[in-house]
Amino acid sequence: MSSVVVLCTNGIKEAMLELAPAFERQRGVSLQVTYGSTKVLSEKVDGGAVSDLVILTAEAIEELIRTGKVKAGSRTDIASSGIGVAVRKGAPKPDISTAAALKRALIAAKTVSYSSIGASGIYFANTVIPKLGIQEEMKTRTLMPKPGSFVGPLLASGEADIGFQQISELMPVPGIDIVGPLPPELQKMTVFSAGVCSGASDPEAASALAAYLAEPAALPVKKKHGLEAA
């Protein structure tokens, strides 16, 4: 049985885990999948990591196409996800319906958590906090998960009061409640895309996997795990 090596963002991990077995049966291949943040996986590819398919944010795929690491014309958009807000299970759910309400919730929280390397956390730090004008307030109340870890467990343990991450990454975490998505005026929908690596040993199977993940039949599984159509 041949193997298809995949580097896959955590943003679609749960959907990938459910969808992968059927593809393996249909194609008679074994998927060797490594999960991680888009930033870390992009750095792996830049550093020469060998893989057949990479599934990252659309922006990261475009950059890898520009540098020749991913084949031009091979980008396939798979799904999209918004950024969600969560608290410890059973904790009061703050009003986050508007930017002003979210600002009040953040100022009222003792500890706020978001990823320092994930796409959602980078956007939250560089765009949401400045738009709300609370950069100084956040300096003393931010708790970042360790690299390779997630926001959800910090909420579940009570170490953080409110947290922000892709909805698809918050959903599988036990011990937390998802309050909802960021208010529309602050939301950023991230598109996750696949690209066939320039050095792929089995580009045909890699392309087939990308198409399989993007086909309409896969959408119910993706929705179950907090993802939307691309």
Summary of the structure (lengths in Angstrom):
residues: 230
radius of gyration: 18.2
end to end distance: 31.4
largest distance: 55.7
contacts: 807
relative contact order: 0.24
helix: 42%
strand: 25%
